[in-house]
Amino acid sequence: SQHLPAGFGVNPGICVRPHWLEQLGQTGAAYYVNNLETSPRMFPKFVTTHDQAAKLQSLRLARQVGLAIHTGFILGLGETKEDCEEIYRLIDQVEPDGVNLNFFYPAAGLMMAKELRRPETALVLQWVYQFRQRLSDIPIYLGAGRRRWLRELLPSAEQLVTGVYVKRFLNHEALPLVGDQ
């Protein structure tokens, strides 16, 4: 079997086969990544190919076979304070070893890109701060959309988190943005 670099995480999607997850661990994968995306209320609006229960099951199975787990969320989908509380509840359920905070990236052509407005930069920083407060013992990483959403406050947000994705997540540099054409 091929071995992965030390500390390497893998995001193979939903996996409900414990044997496959055990094999993943044997390759040297340090952790399994499966993002829970958003609150349970909002999930069906944005993800139609599967349900959030399957993602939760994948994370639990990965933990059971001995893998560390990372999950993440996309902020900026119009979530309410109650949705954020539900996100924290999900985090408490899966007890992840790391959380990725991604921010909705309104690429041209996305069905919902025109419907959603980017929140004020100060509110986005407040979200990062609240995640840091609520998850004080869990590493938090900033992912997709952080530069666009946090703008001049990005250095302040970076002080609150464990790390950031390198380069541009999901090769967004080639995608035009709604409102930027």
C-alpha positions as CSV (number, residue, x, y, z in Angstrom):
1,S,0.0,0.0,0.0
2,Q,1.1,3.6,-0.7
3,H,1.8,5.7,2.3
4,L,0.8,9.3,2.7
5,P,3.0,12.1,4.1
6,A,2.9,12.4,7.9
7,G,0.1,14.6,9.1
8,F,-1.8,14.2,5.8
9,G,-5.6,14.5,5.8
10,V,-7.9,12.9,3.3
11,N,-11.3,14.1,2.1
12,P,-12.7,11.1,0.1
13,G,-16.3,12.1,0.6
14,I,-18.9,10.1,2.4
15,C,-17.8,6.6,3.5
16,V,-19.9,4.2,5.5
17,R,-17.6,1.2,5.0
18,P,-15.5,0.8,8.2
19,H,-13.1,-1.6,6.3
20,W,-12.3,1.1,3.8
21,L,-11.7,3.7,6.5
22,E,-9.4,1.2,8.3
23,Q,-7.4,0.8,5.0
24,L,-7.2,4.6,4.8
25,G,-5.7,4.7,8.2
26,Q,-3.1,2.0,7.1
27,T,-1.9,4.3,4.4
28,G,-0.7,6.7,7.0
29,A,-3.6,9.2,6.8
30,A,-3.5,11.3,9.9
31,Y,-7.1,12.4,9.7
32,Y,-10.4,12.0,7.7
33,V,-12.1,15.2,6.5
34,N,-15.8,15.4,5.8
35,N,-17.4,18.8,6.0
36,L,-20.9,19.0,7.5
37,E,-21.5,22.1,5.3
38,T,-24.1,24.1,7.2
39,S,-26.9,23.8,9.8
40,P,-29.4,20.9,9.6
41,R,-32.1,23.3,8.7
42,M,-30.2,24.8,5.7
43,F,-28.5,21.6,4.5
44,P,-31.3,20.3,2.2
45,K,-31.5,23.7,0.5
46,F,-27.8,23.5,-0.6
47,V,-27.0,19.8,-0.8
48,T,-29.5,17.6,-2.7
49,T,-27.3,14.5,-3.5
50,H,-27.2,13.2,0.1
51,D,-28.3,14.1,3.6
52,Q,-26.3,15.3,6.6
53,A,-26.9,12.1,8.5
54,A,-24.6,10.3,6.0
55,K,-21.8,12.8,6.7
56,L,-22.3,12.4,10.4
57,Q,-22.2,8.6,10.1
58,S,-18.9,8.8,8.1
59,L,-17.3,11.0,10.7
60,R,-18.4,8.6,13.5
61,L,-17.1,5.6,11.7
62,A,-13.8,7.2,11.0
63,R,-13.4,8.0,14.7
64,Q,-14.4,4.4,15.5
65,V,-11.6,2.9,13.4
66,G,-9.1,5.2,15.0
67,L,-8.7,8.1,12.6
68,A,-8.7,11.7,13.8
69,I,-11.5,13.7,12.2
70,H,-11.8,17.2,10.8
71,T,-15.1,18.8,9.7
72,G,-16.0,22.2,8.4
73,F,-18.7,24.6,7.5
74,I,-19.6,27.2,4.9
75,L,-20.6,30.5,6.4
76,G,-22.5,33.2,4.5
77,L,-25.4,31.1,3.3
78,G,-27.9,33.3,5.1
79,E,-27.6,31.5,8.4
80,T,-29.4,32.8,11.5
81,K,-28.2,32.8,15.1
82,E,-30.2,29.6,15.6
83,D,-28.4,28.0,12.6
84,C,-25.0,28.9,14.2
85,E,-26.2,27.2,17.5
86,E,-27.1,24.1,15.5
87,I,-23.6,24.1,13.9
88,Y,-22.1,24.2,17.4
89,R,-24.4,21.3,18.4
90,L,-23.1,19.3,15.4
91,I,-19.5,20.0,16.4
92,D,-20.3,18.8,19.9
93,Q,-21.8,15.6,18.5
94,V,-18.8,14.6,16.4
95,E,-16.0,16.0,18.7
96,P,-13.7,16.8,15.8
97,D,-10.0,17.2,16.1
98,G,-10.2,20.3,13.8
99,V,-12.7,22.6,12.2
100,N,-12.5,24.3,8.8
101,L,-14.3,27.6,8.3
102,N,-15.1,28.3,4.7
103,F,-17.0,31.2,3.4
104,F,-19.5,31.1,0.5
105,Y,-17.7,32.0,-2.7
106,P,-20.2,33.5,-5.2
107,A,-18.7,32.3,-8.4
108,A,-20.5,33.3,-11.6
109,G,-22.9,30.6,-12.8
110,L,-23.7,29.3,-9.3
111,M,-27.5,29.1,-9.0
112,M,-27.5,30.7,-5.5
113,A,-24.7,33.3,-6.1
114,K,-27.1,36.1,-6.9
115,E,-29.5,35.4,-4.0
116,L,-26.9,35.6,-1.2
117,R,-25.3,38.9,-0.1
118,R,-21.9,39.0,1.4
119,P,-22.3,40.0,5.1
120,E,-20.4,43.0,6.4
121,T,-16.7,42.3,7.0
122,A,-17.0,43.0,10.7
123,L,-19.8,40.4,11.1
124,V,-17.6,37.8,9.4
125,L,-14.8,38.6,11.8
126,Q,-17.3,38.2,14.7
127,W,-18.2,34.8,13.4
128,V,-14.5,33.7,13.5
129,Y,-14.2,35.2,17.0
130,Q,-17.3,33.3,18.1
131,F,-16.1,30.0,16.7
132,R,-12.7,30.5,18.5
133,Q,-14.5,31.3,21.8
134,R,-16.9,28.3,21.5
135,L,-14.2,25.9,20.3
136,S,-11.3,27.0,22.4
137,D,-9.7,23.6,22.5
138,I,-10.1,22.7,18.8
139,P,-7.8,23.8,16.0
140,I,-9.7,26.1,13.6
141,Y,-8.6,26.7,10.0
142,L,-9.8,29.4,7.6
143,G,-10.5,28.1,4.1
144,A,-12.3,29.1,1.0
145,G,-13.4,32.7,0.5
146,R,-11.6,34.1,3.5
147,R,-9.8,36.9,1.6
148,R,-12.9,38.1,-0.1
149,W,-15.0,38.1,3.0
150,L,-12.6,39.3,5.6
151,R,-10.7,41.8,3.4
152,E,-8.8,44.3,5.6
153,L,-9.7,42.3,8.7
154,L,-8.1,39.1,7.5
155,P,-5.0,39.6,9.6
156,S,-7.2,40.0,12.7
157,A,-9.0,36.7,11.9
158,E,-5.7,34.9,11.3
159,Q,-4.7,35.8,14.8
160,L,-7.7,33.8,16.1
161,V,-7.2,30.6,14.2
162,T,-4.7,27.7,14.0
163,G,-4.0,28.0,10.3
164,V,-5.2,28.8,6.8
165,Y,-5.5,27.0,3.6
166,V,-2.5,27.6,1.3
167,K,-2.9,29.3,-2.0
168,R,-6.5,29.5,-3.3
169,F,-8.8,26.7,-2.2
170,L,-10.6,24.9,-5.0
171,N,-8.7,26.9,-7.7
172,H,-11.0,29.9,-7.4
173,E,-8.5,32.2,-9.1
174,A,-9.9,31.2,-12.5
175,L,-13.6,31.8,-11.6
176,P,-15.2,35.1,-12.1
177,L,-17.3,36.4,-9.2
178,V,-20.8,37.7,-9.2
179,G,-20.5,41.4,-9.1
180,D,-16.9,41.4,-10.3
181,Q,-17.5,41.1,-14.0
